[in-house]
Amino acid sequence: QVQLVESGGGLVQAGGSLRLSCTASGNIANINGINWWRQAPGKQREMVAIGNNIYADSVKGRFSISRENYKKTVWLQMNNLKPEDTGVYFCAWGVYWGQGTQVTVSS
């Protein structure tokens, strides 16, 4: 079993920044496979960042993924946020998903 816990979401004005974290526990030795996804209201879940430098076109140049292996934590730095970035952000590792953290960007 693997547990993933996201945190760091919140309400921010357009142009602001947030830093999300995803901390893993349980039977996981390598966090390189943990990726970020999001789901906007009324839309399907979509990939945000995978691997070390693969990003959705909509977030390229604004979002950055990083990892701290000894903490089993994966970060998502989000800069220059836009209202269309609003949604629930999830981290995932294989079939395991966190509960998500809400990000709301006001215009």
Backbone bond lengths (Angstrom), bond angles and torsions (degrees), N, CA, C in turn:
res aa  C-N    CA-C-N  psi(-1)  N-CA   C-N-CA  omega(-1)  CA-C   N-CA-C  phi
1 Q - - - 1.456 - - 1.513 110.11 -
2 V 1.317 114.69 144.36 1.463 121.85 178.35 1.520 107.59 -129.56
3 Q 1.306 115.94 136.33 1.464 121.07 176.09 1.521 108.65 -116.03
4 L 1.318 114.53 136.68 1.466 121.61 178.27 1.523 108.21 -125.38
5 V 1.312 116.19 129.72 1.462 120.58 -178.74 1.517 109.17 -127.04
6 E 1.329 115.62 119.87 1.462 121.22 178.17 1.527 109.79 -95.72
7 S 1.306 114.92 152.20 1.463 120.81 173.03 1.519 108.88 -155.73
8 G 1.326 115.79 168.31 1.458 120.79 175.63 1.508 115.16 107.00
9 G 1.327 117.13 -4.99 1.451 118.79 178.64 1.521 111.50 -70.68
10 G 1.319 114.59 173.64 1.457 119.02 179.24 1.506 111.43 165.78
11 L 1.326 114.19 -167.58 1.460 121.99 179.09 1.527 108.50 -103.63
12 V 1.318 116.33 129.18 1.460 120.96 -178.68 1.516 109.18 -143.05
13 Q 1.313 116.06 150.47 1.459 120.07 176.63 1.517 110.48 -78.25
14 A 1.310 115.25 154.93 1.467 120.25 176.66 1.524 109.30 -55.25
15 G 1.325 114.70 137.80 1.454 121.14 -176.17 1.510 114.07 92.28
16 G 1.317 116.47 -11.15 1.458 120.85 -179.83 1.514 112.53 -82.47
17 S 1.324 114.54 -175.43 1.465 121.52 -177.17 1.523 110.98 -132.22
18 L 1.291 114.71 152.94 1.459 122.84 171.35 1.520 108.00 -142.06
19 R 1.329 115.21 153.48 1.458 120.58 175.01 1.515 108.11 -125.61
20 L 1.308 115.97 114.41 1.453 121.87 179.11 1.526 109.82 -93.18
21 S 1.315 115.46 148.51 1.453 119.83 174.71 1.518 109.87 -126.29
22 C 1.293 115.22 151.48 1.463 123.02 176.19 1.518 106.42 -134.15
23 T 1.311 116.24 115.41 1.461 121.12 -178.97 1.514 109.65 -109.09
24 A 1.315 114.74 128.47 1.459 121.01 -177.59 1.515 111.07 -102.04
25 S 1.330 114.88 148.50 1.450 120.93 173.33 1.519 108.36 -147.21
26 G 1.322 114.30 166.70 1.458 118.93 -179.22 1.518 111.68 96.42
27 N 1.310 116.62 -148.99 1.448 123.32 -172.80 1.531 111.78 -84.32
28 I 1.307 115.72 67.69 1.453 121.61 178.08 1.511 108.33 -141.70
29 A 1.334 115.24 121.45 1.457 119.69 -176.40 1.518 111.90 -101.06
30 N 1.318 116.64 -25.90 1.458 121.11 -174.92 1.516 109.07 -130.27
31 I 1.329 115.86 120.91 1.468 119.02 -175.92 1.529 112.11 -93.10
32 N 1.320 117.41 7.99 1.463 119.20 -178.52 1.521 112.65 -62.44
33 G 1.331 116.50 -23.19 1.458 119.60 -178.40 1.518 114.39 -89.40
34 I 1.321 117.21 3.58 1.470 119.83 178.19 1.518 108.79 -81.16
35 N 1.318 115.94 130.56 1.462 122.71 -176.82 1.517 110.55 -128.93
36 W 1.326 114.72 167.28 1.462 120.91 -179.56 1.523 111.38 -111.35
37 W 1.321 114.58 138.33 1.448 123.08 176.98 1.534 108.10 -131.85
38 R 1.317 116.62 167.23 1.449 119.78 174.00 1.518 109.56 -148.30
39 Q 1.319 113.83 159.07 1.460 120.33 177.38 1.516 108.44 -136.56
40 A 1.324 115.12 115.12 1.456 120.82 177.00 1.525 108.80 -83.97
41 P 1.326 116.87 157.16 1.475 119.99 179.90 1.525 111.27 -55.90
42 G 1.334 115.94 127.64 1.452 120.75 177.34 1.511 115.48 75.21
43 K 1.329 117.02 7.38 1.465 120.11 -178.59 1.523 110.95 -122.59
44 Q 1.314 114.66 165.07 1.460 119.73 177.81 1.530 110.31 -76.28
45 R 1.308 114.66 156.18 1.443 120.20 176.27 1.532 108.91 -65.53
46 E 1.332 116.43 138.96 1.451 120.23 -178.52 1.523 110.84 -133.15
47 M 1.306 115.02 152.66 1.451 121.20 177.75 1.518 110.12 -71.15
48 V 1.318 116.83 138.65 1.459 122.02 176.23 1.527 110.07 -109.17
49 A 1.330 116.35 -51.04 1.461 120.11 -178.12 1.511 109.33 -150.86
50 I 1.312 115.63 131.92 1.462 120.62 176.34 1.513 109.57 -133.34
51 G 1.317 116.04 157.07 1.459 119.56 -178.39 1.507 109.77 61.23
52 N 1.324 115.83 -145.53 1.451 120.31 -179.04 1.524 113.51 -103.53
53 N 1.328 118.36 -15.16 1.458 118.05 -177.26 1.521 113.80 -158.20
54 I 1.302 116.73 31.69 1.459 119.98 175.93 1.518 108.04 -110.88
55 Y 1.307 115.02 120.26 1.459 120.90 -174.80 1.517 111.05 -128.44
56 A 1.322 115.19 152.86 1.456 119.61 170.94 1.530 108.13 -61.93
57 D 1.314 116.15 145.85 1.469 120.08 -179.23 1.518 111.64 -55.31
58 S 1.314 116.43 -35.30 1.463 120.81 -175.11 1.525 113.34 -68.90
59 V 1.344 117.78 -16.29 1.469 119.58 -177.26 1.522 113.01 -117.91
60 K 1.327 117.18 -2.97 1.468 120.53 -179.20 1.524 111.22 -55.92
61 G 1.323 115.20 134.38 1.457 120.17 179.55 1.512 113.56 84.98
62 R 1.334 117.25 -10.33 1.472 120.58 -179.78 1.522 112.54 -116.93
63 F 1.322 116.82 -33.31 1.464 121.82 -178.35 1.520 109.97 -107.32
64 S 1.319 114.90 150.49 1.458 120.12 179.10 1.524 109.55 -144.93
65 I 1.325 116.00 131.46 1.464 121.44 178.70 1.530 109.11 -101.86
66 S 1.328 115.25 140.20 1.456 120.11 176.16 1.527 108.60 -145.04
67 R 1.325 114.85 164.37 1.475 119.21 -174.69 1.524 110.68 -138.78
68 E 1.315 114.83 144.05 1.466 122.04 172.54 1.513 106.36 -122.02
69 N 1.315 115.16 98.77 1.462 119.69 -172.40 1.526 112.51 -62.40
70 Y 1.321 117.00 -40.48 1.470 118.16 -175.41 1.524 111.48 -68.68
71 K 1.343 116.41 -22.04 1.468 120.31 175.98 1.518 111.57 -96.27
72 K 1.335 117.05 -5.86 1.463 122.30 -174.82 1.531 109.85 53.02
73 T 1.304 115.07 44.01 1.461 120.95 -177.46 1.524 110.34 -125.37
74 V 1.318 115.17 137.02 1.456 122.47 175.99 1.524 107.58 -117.15
75 W 1.319 115.50 133.05 1.458 120.98 -177.43 1.520 110.49 -108.84
76 L 1.333 115.27 150.60 1.456 120.92 170.15 1.521 107.16 -129.02
77 Q 1.320 115.32 106.06 1.458 120.29 176.62 1.514 108.27 -86.96
78 M 1.324 115.72 125.09 1.460 120.54 -176.58 1.524 108.41 -121.21
79 N 1.312 115.59 115.70 1.459 121.56 -179.59 1.521 110.62 -114.79
80 N 1.312 115.32 161.50 1.469 122.02 178.13 1.537 110.13 48.47
81 L 1.303 115.38 51.93 1.454 120.47 -176.13 1.515 111.46 -65.44
82 K 1.332 114.39 147.06 1.452 122.38 -179.13 1.524 109.48 -121.44
83 P 1.327 118.52 156.00 1.475 119.94 178.61 1.529 112.41 -54.68
84 E 1.318 117.68 -32.14 1.470 120.10 179.83 1.525 113.06 -72.83
85 D 1.315 117.25 -5.78 1.467 120.47 173.38 1.531 111.71 -83.14
86 T 1.305 116.89 -5.28 1.458 120.80 179.55 1.518 111.27 -60.43
87 G 1.314 116.14 136.58 1.451 120.77 178.32 1.508 111.12 161.55
88 V 1.313 114.64 -177.26 1.457 120.51 174.59 1.523 107.91 -96.30
89 Y 1.312 115.44 128.08 1.457 121.71 -177.64 1.525 109.47 -103.19
90 F 1.316 113.83 131.07 1.454 121.20 -177.71 1.525 110.48 -122.00
91 C 1.323 116.06 147.21 1.460 118.93 164.99 1.532 106.99 -107.07
92 A 1.312 114.49 152.51 1.462 119.60 -175.59 1.511 110.19 -146.02
93 W 1.343 113.54 147.69 1.471 121.48 175.53 1.508 106.47 -139.40
94 G 1.295 117.43 105.30 1.461 121.09 -176.20 1.516 109.88 60.74
95 V 1.299 116.34 -122.68 1.471 120.92 -178.30 1.522 112.46 -88.91
96 Y 1.318 115.80 -1.57 1.457 119.87 -176.88 1.531 110.68 -95.47
97 W 1.323 114.66 134.42 1.460 121.32 -179.95 1.524 109.11 -129.73
98 G 1.332 114.48 147.88 1.452 118.14 171.55 1.519 110.05 -79.62
99 Q 1.321 115.57 -179.64 1.465 120.62 -177.61 1.520 111.75 -83.56
100 G 1.325 116.49 -13.91 1.448 120.74 178.68 1.508 113.54 93.31
101 T 1.327 115.19 155.12 1.460 121.55 175.67 1.530 107.60 -134.28
102 Q 1.324 115.40 134.88 1.463 120.47 -173.97 1.531 110.49 -81.34
103 V 1.318 115.16 132.01 1.463 122.14 173.22 1.522 107.33 -120.05
104 T 1.314 115.89 124.18 1.460 120.92 178.78 1.525 108.49 -125.00
105 V 1.330 115.71 123.84 1.456 121.04 -179.54 1.515 108.25 -114.01
106 S 1.318 115.79 118.28 1.460 120.21 -179.11 1.527 110.42 -92.84
107 S 1.307 115.25 148.82 1.474 119.88 -178.32 1.521 111.46 -88.96
